[in-house]
Amino acid sequence: MENAIKSREALRGNPIPVSVGILAGGESSRMGQDKALLRIGSERIIEKISKELSGFSEIMISACQKGAYEGLGYPVVYDDHRRIGPMEGIRQVLTAAREEYAFICAADMPFIKKELVEYISGYISSDYDCYVIADEDHIQPLCAVYSKNVLPVIEELISEGRYRLREIFARVRTKYISLEYTRFEKKTVRNINTREDYNEIRKPQVFCVSGYSNSGKTGLIVRLINEFIKDGQSVGVIKHDGHDVYADAPGSDTFRYSEGGAVCTAVYSDSRHTEYFSERICPEELVDRMGKMNDPPDVLIIEGLKRSAYPKIEVVRKAIRDKSECDAETLICIATDCISPRDVMCPVYGLDDSRGIFLCIKEFFGFRDTDP
């Protein structure tokens, strides 16, 4: 009855306190290195998850080896039973949790959302012991809320040598929550298991810096590269040259990008790209190639393409042309010395306000602040 009352309180906006356990104890054999410590942008995956779920009653990390993850600022619990998989991590989290319920997730789920945890927690009542997300393909036992009531069952299963998490659900009262009927995307519960998975999610965010010749595009890109680097992110640049002219000598645009810190650059035209190839290539192909690099940039800036569908910053300089020429629906913002904010629907910044433009880009793409 007490739990049923708590569930009604949750529906009225008074949520039941939930502990959070992040299981980072796997050996990452398919990845070849600790998945929890891989970076997406300037953050390690486990840091990204911890920040996302920091609003709950407590966060703890489950690890298999002593000393692991202690620099993150959260309590760490360690396995007593080695090499039996996540069941031991769940046991340790539930034993240590100060709340009756704990949300359990894996440390390789970079897109988990606190709103999903709140949604699952809204189902808590006296009727069930586990609340598990299921999509059309899989049950997600590492995206679930567990009650301390399951601890005796886990102990029993371990003593029997039965370590599959579905064994828990077969022995306790389990509520399966279909992801299909929620507002959450399947990506929210995606795991990163292989190097291919990791490279796929690391595809760079792409935008253009567009405008007429001599409007100041190159200078703005160099300053934005510096802002992204200070923010802990890597940058690649693609430049369009409509005249088949290639130059990487000191003073050229690509030279300035490399000197500014870009980890990769390319030049393309309608008939060739870089100095080594002569076939026709489109910018989408170059974007795809850069995204498949072993260490792709976090951000990819294309200079030009003012008529493209890519999101863009348009540089408008009065001495060159005093009005916007880009499709308004593609604009992130305008950098200008002549256009009034009253005349356009997007944010407007001064030509030299690279910091303001950078922050606008971060907001547009939803980049997380990296300040402590």
C-alpha positions as CSV (number, residue, x, y, z in Angstrom):
1,M,0.0,0.0,0.0
2,E,2.8,2.4,0.9
3,N,4.4,1.9,-2.5
4,A,1.1,2.3,-4.3
5,I,0.6,5.7,-2.5
6,K,4.2,6.7,-3.6
7,S,3.3,5.9,-7.2
8,R,0.3,8.1,-7.1
9,E,2.5,10.9,-5.7
10,A,4.9,10.4,-8.6
11,L,2.1,10.9,-11.0
12,R,1.2,14.2,-9.3
13,G,4.8,15.4,-9.8
14,N,6.3,14.2,-6.5
15,P,8.6,11.5,-7.8
16,I,9.8,8.5,-5.8
17,P,13.5,8.8,-4.9
18,V,15.6,6.6,-7.1
19,S,19.3,5.7,-6.9
20,V,21.3,5.3,-10.1
21,G,23.9,2.6,-10.8
22,I,26.1,2.8,-13.8
23,L,27.6,-0.6,-14.6
24,A,31.2,-0.1,-15.9
25,G,32.6,-3.5,-14.9
26,G,32.8,-5.2,-18.3
27,E,36.0,-6.2,-20.1
28,S,35.0,-4.5,-23.4
29,S,36.5,-7.5,-25.3
30,R,34.8,-6.5,-28.6
31,M,36.0,-2.9,-28.4
32,G,39.5,-3.8,-27.2
33,Q,39.5,-1.0,-24.6
34,D,37.4,0.4,-21.8
35,K,34.2,1.7,-23.5
36,A,33.3,3.8,-20.5
37,L,36.4,5.9,-21.0
38,L,36.0,6.5,-24.7
39,R,35.3,10.1,-25.6
40,I,32.5,11.7,-27.5
41,G,33.6,15.3,-28.1
42,S,35.3,16.5,-25.0
43,E,33.7,14.1,-22.6
44,R,34.2,10.4,-21.7
45,I,31.1,8.4,-22.1
46,I,30.8,7.6,-18.4
47,E,31.1,11.4,-17.6
48,K,28.4,12.1,-20.2
49,I,26.0,9.6,-18.5
50,S,26.9,10.8,-15.0
51,K,26.1,14.4,-15.8
52,E,22.9,13.5,-17.6
53,L,21.6,11.5,-14.5
54,S,23.1,13.7,-11.8
55,G,19.7,15.0,-10.7
56,F,18.7,11.8,-9.0
57,S,19.0,10.8,-5.4
58,E,22.5,9.4,-5.8
59,I,24.8,8.0,-8.5
60,M,27.2,5.1,-8.0
61,I,29.5,3.3,-10.4
62,S,29.9,-0.5,-10.4
63,A,33.4,-1.7,-11.4
64,C,35.1,-5.1,-11.4
65,Q,38.6,-3.8,-10.4
66,K,39.6,-1.8,-7.4
67,G,40.7,1.7,-8.0
68,A,38.7,2.1,-11.3
69,Y,36.7,5.3,-11.9
70,E,37.4,6.8,-8.5
71,G,38.5,10.1,-10.1
72,L,35.0,10.8,-11.3
73,G,33.7,12.0,-8.0
74,Y,31.0,9.3,-7.4
75,P,31.0,6.3,-5.1
76,V,32.3,3.1,-6.6
77,V,31.2,-0.4,-5.7
78,Y,33.3,-3.4,-6.7
79,D,32.5,-6.9,-7.6
80,D,32.9,-9.7,-5.1
81,H,32.1,-12.4,-7.7
82,R,34.3,-11.9,-10.8
83,R,33.5,-12.8,-14.4
84,I,29.8,-13.4,-13.9
85,G,28.6,-10.4,-15.8
86,P,26.3,-7.5,-14.9
87,M,24.3,-9.5,-12.4
88,E,27.0,-9.0,-9.8
89,G,27.1,-5.2,-10.6
90,I,23.3,-5.0,-10.0
91,R,23.7,-6.9,-6.7
92,Q,26.4,-4.5,-5.5
93,V,24.4,-1.4,-6.5
94,L,21.2,-2.6,-4.9
95,T,23.1,-3.5,-1.7
96,A,24.8,-0.1,-1.4
97,A,21.8,2.0,-2.6
98,R,20.2,4.2,0.0
99,E,16.9,4.2,-1.9
100,E,14.5,1.3,-2.2
101,Y,14.7,1.5,-6.0
102,A,17.7,1.8,-8.3
103,F,17.8,2.6,-12.0
104,I,20.5,0.5,-13.6
105,C,22.2,1.3,-16.9
106,A,25.4,0.3,-18.7
107,A,28.4,2.7,-19.0
108,D,28.2,2.3,-22.8
109,M,24.8,4.0,-23.3
110,P,25.8,7.6,-24.2
111,F,22.3,8.7,-25.2
112,I,20.4,7.8,-22.1
113,K,18.1,10.6,-20.9
114,K,17.1,11.5,-17.4
115,E,13.5,12.0,-18.7
116,L,13.4,8.3,-19.6
117,V,14.5,7.3,-16.1
118,E,11.7,9.6,-14.7
119,Y,9.2,8.0,-17.1
120,I,10.1,4.4,-15.9
121,S,10.0,5.5,-12.3
122,G,6.5,6.8,-12.8
123,Y,5.4,3.1,-13.1
124,I,6.7,2.2,-9.6
125,S,4.0,0.7,-7.4
126,S,3.6,-2.3,-5.0
127,D,2.7,-4.5,-8.0
128,Y,6.1,-5.1,-9.5
129,D,9.8,-5.6,-8.5
130,C,11.4,-4.7,-11.8
131,Y,10.5,-2.2,-14.5
132,V,12.3,-2.9,-17.8
133,I,12.3,-1.1,-21.1
134,A,11.7,-3.2,-24.1
135,D,11.9,-2.2,-27.8
136,E,10.7,-4.2,-30.8
137,D,14.0,-6.1,-30.9
138,H,15.2,-6.5,-27.3
139,I,14.5,-6.5,-23.7
140,Q,16.8,-3.9,-22.1
141,P,17.8,-5.3,-18.6
142,L,20.4,-2.5,-18.4
143,C,17.8,0.2,-18.8
144,A,15.6,-0.8,-15.9
145,V,14.5,0.1,-12.4
146,Y,15.1,-2.7,-9.8
147,S,13.7,-3.0,-6.3
148,K,15.8,-4.2,-3.4
149,N,13.2,-7.0,-3.2
150,V,15.1,-8.8,-6.0
151,L,18.3,-9.1,-4.0
152,P,17.4,-12.5,-2.5
153,V,16.6,-13.7,-6.0
154,I,19.9,-12.5,-7.3
155,E,21.8,-14.2,-4.5
156,E,19.9,-17.4,-5.3
157,L,20.7,-17.3,-9.0
158,I,24.4,-16.6,-8.3
159,S,24.6,-19.6,-6.0
160,E,23.0,-21.7,-8.8
161,G,25.5,-20.4,-11.3
162,R,22.7,-18.8,-13.4
163,Y,23.9,-15.4,-14.5
164,R,21.5,-14.4,-17.3
165,L,19.6,-11.3,-16.3
166,R,16.4,-12.7,-17.8
167,E,16.5,-15.3,-15.0
168,I,15.8,-12.5,-12.6
169,F,12.7,-11.4,-14.5
170,A,11.4,-14.9,-14.6
171,R,11.4,-15.2,-10.8
172,V,10.1,-11.7,-9.8
173,R,7.2,-9.5,-10.7
174,T,8.4,-7.7,-13.8
175,K,6.7,-4.8,-15.7
176,Y,7.9,-4.5,-19.3
177,I,7.6,-1.0,-20.7
178,S,7.4,-0.7,-24.4
179,L,9.7,2.0,-25.9
180,E,7.6,2.0,-29.0
181,Y,4.7,3.8,-27.2
182,T,6.9,6.5,-25.6
183,R,8.3,9.7,-27.0
184,F,11.9,8.3,-26.7
185,E,13.9,7.3,-29.7
186,K,15.5,3.8,-29.9
187,K,18.9,5.6,-29.9
188,T,18.2,6.5,-26.3
189,V,19.0,2.9,-25.2
190,R,21.7,2.2,-27.8
191,N,24.8,0.4,-26.6
192,I,28.3,1.0,-28.0
193,N,29.8,-2.4,-28.4
194,T,32.2,-2.3,-31.3
195,R,34.7,0.1,-32.9
196,E,32.2,0.4,-35.8
197,D,29.5,1.5,-33.3
198,Y,31.8,4.0,-31.8
199,N,32.8,5.5,-35.1
200,E,29.2,5.8,-36.2
201,I,28.2,7.9,-33.2
202,R,31.3,10.0,-33.5
203,K,30.3,11.4,-36.9
204,P,31.0,15.1,-36.8
205,Q,28.4,17.8,-36.5
206,V,28.5,19.7,-39.8
207,F,27.8,23.3,-40.6
208,C,28.8,25.9,-43.2
209,V,30.3,29.3,-43.0
210,S,29.0,31.0,-46.1
211,G,29.1,34.4,-47.8
212,Y,30.5,36.2,-50.8
213,S,34.3,36.4,-51.6
214,N,36.3,38.6,-49.3
215,S,33.5,38.8,-46.7
216,G,35.7,37.3,-44.0
217,K,34.7,33.7,-44.0
218,T,38.2,32.3,-43.6
219,G,39.1,34.6,-40.7
220,L,35.9,33.6,-38.9
221,I,36.5,29.9,-39.4
222,V,40.0,30.2,-38.0
223,R,38.6,32.0,-34.9
224,L,35.9,29.3,-34.5
225,I,38.5,26.6,-34.7
226,N,40.3,28.2,-31.8
227,E,37.0,28.4,-29.8
228,F,36.2,24.7,-30.4
229,I,39.8,23.7,-29.5
230,K,39.6,25.7,-26.2
231,D,36.3,23.8,-25.6
232,G,38.1,20.5,-25.9
233,Q,36.8,19.6,-29.4
234,S,38.5,18.7,-32.6
235,V,37.7,20.4,-35.9
236,G,37.9,19.5,-39.6
237,V,37.4,22.0,-42.5
238,I,36.3,21.5,-46.1
239,K,36.8,24.4,-48.5
240,H,35.0,24.7,-51.9
241,D,37.1,26.1,-54.7
242,G,35.0,26.8,-57.8
243,H,38.1,27.4,-60.0
244,D,40.0,24.1,-59.6
245,V,42.8,26.0,-57.9
246,Y,44.6,24.2,-55.1
247,A,47.2,25.7,-52.8
248,D,48.4,24.6,-49.4
249,A,51.3,27.0,-49.3
250,P,51.8,29.4,-46.3
251,G,49.1,32.1,-46.5
252,S,46.5,29.9,-48.3
253,D,43.2,29.2,-46.6
254,T,43.9,25.5,-46.0
255,F,47.3,26.4,-44.6
256,R,45.6,28.8,-42.2
257,Y,43.1,26.2,-41.1
258,S,45.9,23.7,-40.4
259,E,47.9,26.3,-38.6
260,G,44.8,27.2,-36.6
261,G,44.5,23.6,-35.3
262,A,42.2,21.8,-37.7
263,V,42.9,18.1,-37.6
264,C,42.0,17.6,-41.3
265,T,41.3,19.7,-44.3
266,A,40.2,19.1,-47.9
267,V,39.6,21.2,-51.0
268,Y,37.1,20.2,-53.6
269,S,35.7,21.5,-56.9
270,D,33.2,20.2,-59.4
271,S,35.8,18.1,-61.0
272,R,38.3,17.0,-58.4
273,H,39.3,17.1,-54.7
274,T,42.7,17.4,-53.1
275,E,45.8,17.4,-55.2
276,Y,45.7,13.6,-55.6
277,F,42.4,12.9,-57.3
278,S,40.7,14.0,-60.4
279,E,37.2,12.4,-60.2
280,R,34.1,14.5,-59.5
281,I,33.1,14.6,-55.9
282,C,30.3,16.3,-53.9
283,P,30.7,17.7,-50.4
284,E,28.5,15.0,-48.9
285,E,31.0,12.4,-50.0
286,L,33.8,14.4,-48.4
287,V,31.8,14.7,-45.2
288,D,31.2,11.0,-45.2
289,R,34.9,10.2,-45.7
290,M,36.0,12.5,-42.9
291,G,33.4,10.9,-40.7
292,K,34.9,7.5,-41.3
293,M,38.4,8.4,-40.3
294,N,39.9,6.4,-37.5
295,D,39.7,9.5,-35.3
296,P,37.1,11.8,-36.9
297,P,36.8,15.4,-35.9
298,D,34.0,16.4,-33.5
299,V,33.0,19.3,-35.7
300,L,33.3,19.7,-39.5
301,I,33.1,23.2,-41.0
302,I,32.5,23.7,-44.7
303,E,33.5,27.0,-46.2
304,G,30.9,28.2,-48.8
305,L,27.8,26.3,-50.0
306,K,25.5,29.2,-49.3
307,R,22.7,27.5,-51.3
308,S,23.1,24.1,-49.6
309,A,20.7,22.6,-47.0
310,Y,23.5,22.4,-44.4
311,P,23.0,24.6,-41.4
312,K,25.2,27.6,-41.7
313,I,26.6,30.9,-40.5
314,E,26.3,33.6,-43.1
315,V,28.9,36.3,-43.2
316,V,27.4,39.6,-44.6
317,R,29.8,42.5,-45.0
318,K,28.4,45.9,-46.1
319,A,31.4,46.6,-48.4
320,I,30.7,43.4,-50.3
321,R,26.9,42.9,-50.2
322,D,24.5,44.3,-47.6
323,K,21.8,41.7,-47.4
324,S,21.4,38.0,-46.6
325,E,21.4,35.6,-49.6
326,C,21.0,32.2,-47.8
327,D,17.8,30.3,-47.2
328,A,16.6,31.6,-43.9
329,E,15.6,28.1,-42.8
330,T,19.2,27.0,-42.9
331,L,20.7,29.8,-40.9
332,I,22.2,29.3,-37.5
333,C,23.0,32.9,-37.3
334,I,24.4,35.9,-39.3
335,A,27.8,37.6,-38.7
336,T,27.5,41.1,-40.1
337,D,28.3,44.8,-39.9
338,C,25.0,45.9,-41.6
339,I,22.0,43.7,-40.9
340,S,19.7,44.5,-38.0
341,P,18.3,41.7,-35.9
342,R,14.8,43.2,-36.6
343,D,15.2,42.3,-40.3
344,V,15.9,38.5,-39.9
345,M,14.5,35.6,-38.0
346,C,17.9,34.2,-36.8
347,P,20.4,35.6,-34.2
348,V,22.7,38.4,-35.5
349,Y,26.3,38.9,-34.3
350,G,29.1,41.3,-35.1
351,L,31.7,40.2,-37.6
352,D,34.3,39.9,-34.9
353,D,32.1,38.3,-32.2
354,S,33.5,34.8,-32.7
355,R,32.7,33.9,-29.0
356,G,29.1,34.8,-29.4
357,I,28.8,32.9,-32.7
358,F,30.5,29.9,-31.1
359,L,28.1,29.8,-28.2
360,C,25.2,30.1,-30.7
361,I,26.5,27.1,-32.6
362,K,26.8,25.1,-29.4
363,E,23.2,25.9,-28.5
364,F,22.0,25.0,-32.0
365,F,23.6,21.6,-31.9
366,G,23.0,21.0,-28.2
367,F,26.7,20.7,-27.3
368,R,27.1,20.2,-23.6
369,D,29.0,22.8,-21.6
370,T,32.3,21.4,-20.5
371,D,32.9,23.8,-17.6
372,P,33.1,22.1,-14.2
